[in-house]
Amino acid sequence: MRAAAVFGAGGGIGRALVAGLAASGDWSLVHAGARQPQADLPAGARAFAFDLADEASIADAVAGFDPLPDLTMVATGLLHDPARDIAPERSLRAISGGAMAQLFAANTIGPALIAKHLLPRLPRDRRVVFAVLSARVGSIGDNRLGGWHAYRASKAALNMLVANFAIELRRTHPLAIIAALHPGTVASALSAPFQSGVAPQQLFTPAAAAGHLLRVVAGLTPADSGGFFAWDGARLPW
């Protein structure tokens, strides 16, 4: 059996990734993870529970994978949450240590803990892919506007971890591919307050975004490991 796994199957892109993987016919099983196990999964998908802020739950989820995934997509992320007074900052004055800590916990630390427990267990004798959803605004080299300090910094830190993990995995898993992906602007809860200025042709449905990402992943080789790629396959600067 060939399996894939999606962490964050409760979100818009995550749900679409599960649906796309299940419909492709390429995978015997799709592990679909969310804080609350999803009940309306497509045929070929199996729910599992994990909490990004609870390392033990991540370790338990990975230990329960049978078979282990050849493709893992980490589709978790946090940009804003009015209930917790989290919003993109427009200036230095808006920086909050508490909000920044929560963004780093969701966007950087959580995916790192998934990698910690999953990557060493992956098969060493064949191509395996571990891809995380990053964001173009996390590119230091592409930053022209500033602002959004905590979100940008948390995604830049995630990109650095991807580069680190790729270097480490080359020693033990030479066929492994570790990558960061920018999905573009997707019509989801994460981007909802920020869609007004986006041209219609640049605002993707979750299904379209998932299709783009899966095509990019399918074209990656071990030589691409550690890279940061946009939805159209273009390599982005760190």
Summary of the structure (lengths in Angstrom):
residues: 238
radius of gyration: 16.8
end to end distance: 35.6
largest distance: 52.8
contacts: 781
relative contact order: 0.15
helix: 43%
strand: 19%
